[in-house]
Amino acid sequence: MFDLIQPDLNDFETRLAQELRSSVAFIEAIGEDLAGAGGKRLRPALAFLAGRLLGANSEAAMQVALAVELLHSASLLHDDLIDNAATRRGHEAAFKRYGNVVSVMSGDYLLAKVLRLLARSESSAFTLLMADAATELCEGEVLQFQMAALENYSFENYFKVIEGKTAVLLSAALEGVAILAGADPVVRTALRRFGMSYGRAFQMQDDYLDLLGDEQALGKPIGGDLREGKATYAVLLLMLKHGLDEAGSIVRRHARQGGDVARMVALVREYGADQEAKARIRAEAEAASAALAAFPDSPAKAALTALAQREIARAA
């Protein structure tokens, strides 16, 4: 579904490598790792699709794609250290290879690059959008730890977390292009709604698979969130809607007892929380598709719709 923007994505990889260059060897090496690792490049793809949707200047879409991806990459460097994650996309995490100080400062270096891109855009509205996105990203990450530490589990907090972790940056990738293209408020709002709904569906699906997915397909053991004391949507349904004390106990002890993850999977299926979670994912994905009704049919609109529909298919 990204065939339409493949030339843009190819150019993006070149420009990203240029942005990540440094005369300091360790920073340069981390930058090369980030550029080489690739990943889904979902945020840049959204920026380029928004550019095609709006007929925006290609450089405007590129500036947004770079700013959003660099902010995302900075957060990953910091997240890996916080989570003590040994690997990132199959490679040794930066802090494991170079140490904590280098990893943190390299993340800060990327943030400085984001600031430079924002200055070059000469758009106070885009700068404000990115500042708000960075704020919500940080709040979402901290709130996730706060929920586990204080055991203040709630649906409201859960959605604040997934919006901060995922949805706000996806939304910024779309709305940022609308800002630089001079689009009217109705267009900005439609793209923001698509990004937030799609982002919630995307993160909820990842959370669902972390507990109920196939380990071989995922390439990692299931239950990672449980072991970190995180209660995702299906688990919250057991705890808060069904009042299941056993589910709460497993979360609070970080699934440390043998068989805890398997027991949670069984409970989720027994009480139908898996189907309820799928239904909410579908609803968010459908809301994302509905937000695109403001735009005439085009290849870019079809590609964005396909992204939302993919989450519905994954939730089937």
N, C-alpha and C positions, 0 to 999 in steps of 0.2 A: 504493500500500500504506500510505500515511500518512493516508488519508481519516479513519480512526478517531480520529486525534489532531490533525487540522487545527485545531480550535479552540484546543487547547493550544499549538500552534506559533504561531498568530496572537497569543495572549497573550504568548508568549515574546518575540516581536519587540518588543512594547511594553515589556515589563519590561527587556529587554536595552538598549533605547535609554535607559531611565531610569538604569540602572546606569552607562552610559557618559557621562553628563552631567558636565561640568566647567565651572568658571568661567574656565579657561584656554583661550583660543581654539584653539590648536594641538591640544591634547588633545581638545577638543570636536570639532574637525574630523576628527581621526583616528577618534574614536569613531563619528561619523556615517558615515564611510566603511565602517568595519567592520560597523555595523548595516545599512547600505544594501546592502552587497555580498551579504549573505545567504549564498550558497553552499548546500551540501547540507543543512546543519543536521542532520547524521547523529547527532551525539552527543546533542543535545537530543531528537531523535526517539526514540533508544534509551531515554533517561530516561523519557519520557512513556509509551512502550510498556511499560517495566518497571512503571511506576505502575499502568497498566491491568491488567497481568498479575497484580499483587499486590493490587489493590484499595487502593492506598496513597492517602494524602491528597494532593490535587493540588498543594498548596503544597510538600510534600516533594519531589515530582518536579521542580517548578519550581526549587527551590533547587539541586538537583543539576544540572539542565540549565544553569543560569546559571553555576555554578561551573566546570563542565567546559568550557563554551564560552569563557568568559573566559580560562581557562588556555590553551586551544588558541589563542585569538586572540593572547595575549601571545607565545606561541612563534612564531607566524607573523611578527609584527613583528620579532622577533630573527632568525628564519631568513632573511627576505628580505635583511636587512643582511649576514648572514654569507655568503649565497650570491650577493650582489650581483645579486639578481633585480630587473629593471627594472619588472616589473608584478606585480600580484596580482589574479587574477580579472578581467583585462582593464583594470584601472585602474593608474595609476602607483603604484609602491610608496611607502610612507610616507617612508622614508629618502631617496628621490629627491626628494620634494616638500618635505620639511621639514628634512632633514639627519639625520645620524647620532644626535646627542644627543637630539633630540626623539623620534625613533623608539624609541631604547632606553629613555628615561625613560617614554615612553607605554606601552611593554610592561611596565615595572615598575609603572606606575600600575594596569594591569589586574591584575597579580599582587596588588597591595594590595587591589583590589576582591574578588579571590578570598578573601583572608584574612578580609575583613569578612563575606563570605557564610558562611564556615566558622564564624566566631565566632557568627553569628546562628543557625546550625543547632544549636548547643549539643550537638554530638555529637563526642566525642573520637574515636570509631571512624571517622566520616566524615572528620574532619580528618586522621587517620592515613592513611586510604586515599588522600586527595588528595595528601598529602605524599609518599607512596611513589610515586604516579603521576608527580608532578612530577620526583622524583628519577630515575626510570627514563626519563622523557622526555629529560632533559638527558644522561643517560648514553648513551642511544641515539644522540642527535645527535652527541655527541663521538666515540663509538666509530666512527661512520660515517666521520668525518674521519680518525680514527686508522688505520682499515683501509687507507685510500688512502695516507696518509702513510708508514706503516710496511710496507705491502704484506703485512699479516698477514691474508690472506683465508681465511675458514673458514665453513662452514655454521653453526657455533655462533655466531660473531660476527654473521652475517647475520640470524639469527633474533632475537638480542638487539636488533639495530638496528630491525627492523620492529616488534617488540613495543614498544620504547620510543617509536618515532615515532608509532605508530598504535594498536596493540592495547590498551595499558594505559589509554588515555583512553576508548576505547569500552567496555572492561570496567568502568571506574570509573563511567561513566554509568549502567550497569545495577546494579552492586553497591551504589553509593551510595544508590540508591532503596531497595534491600532493607534497608540499614542503618537509614535514617531511618524505614522502615516497621516496624522491629522484627522482621524476618523471621528465621527460624532459620538456623543455619549451613549446612544442606543446601541451602536456597534460595539463599543467598549464593554458595555454591560452584558451583551450577548456572549462575547468571547470570554468574559470573566466567569459567567455562569457555566459555560461549557467546561472551562478549565477546572473549576471547583468541583462540579459534579463528576466529571471524568476522573479527576484526581482522587476523590473519595472512593469511587468504584475501583480504581486501580489499586489503591493501598489496601482496601478491604479485601480484595481478591488475594493479594499477597499474604495478608494476615490469615486468611482462610486456608491457603495452601500450606502455610507454615505449620498448621495443626493437622489438616486433613488431606494434605497432598501426598503424592507418591515420592518416597525418598529417592528412588533411583532417578526419577525424572527431575527432581529438584537438585540433585547432586549434593544433598546435605541431610542430616537427620531432621525429622520433624520435631516440633515442640520447643524450638529455640526461644520463642517469646515467653512461653511458660517458665522456662528455666531462668529467665531474667525477671520473673515476677510481673510480666505484662499480661493484662487481661484484654484480649481482643474481642471483637463484637460477639462471636458465637459464645465465648466463655462468659461475657457480661450478661448475655441472655439467661444463661443458667443461674448466675449469681443474683441478678437484680430482678429479672422477670419471673423466673421459676423458683427463686428463693432457695437454691440448692447449696447448703452449707458445705457439702463435700467439695464442690467445685471451688468455692472460696478458699478452703483449706489447702487445696493443691496449689493454687496461685500463690498464697501467702508463704508457703514453704518452698517456693520456686521449683516445684516438681522434683524434689530431691529424693523422694522415696522410690524404690524400684517399682515400675509399673504405673507411675503417676500419669505419664503422658498417654499411655494406652487407655488408662481408665478415663481420662478426660475426653479422649476421642469417643469412647463408648458412650459416655454421658451425653455428649453433644448430639450424637446420632439418636440415642434413645429418646431424648426430649424434643427432637426435631429442630434443635437450634441450628443445625447445618442448613436445613431448608429455609429457615427464617433469615439466615445470613445471606444465602443465595438470592432470596427475594429482595433484600435491601440493596445488594450489589446491582441487580437488574434494574431496580427503580432508579438508582443513581445514574446508571449508564443511559437509561431511557431519558432521564432529565437532561443529560448532556446532549443527546441527539435532538431533543426538542428545542434546546437553546439555539440550534443552528437554523431554525425555521425563519429567522430574520434575514437569511442570505439566499440569493438565487442559486439554483443548481449550478454546480461547477465541479471539475475534477478535484479541486481542493476541498470543497464541502463534502464530496463523496469519500475522500480519504479520511477526513476527520470523523465523519459518521461511522466509517468502518472501524476506526479505533474504538469508539464507544461500543459498537456492536460486538467487537472482539471480547470485551469484558462480559457482555451478556452470554456469549458462547462459553467463555471460561467458567462462568457460574452455573452452567447447565448441569 
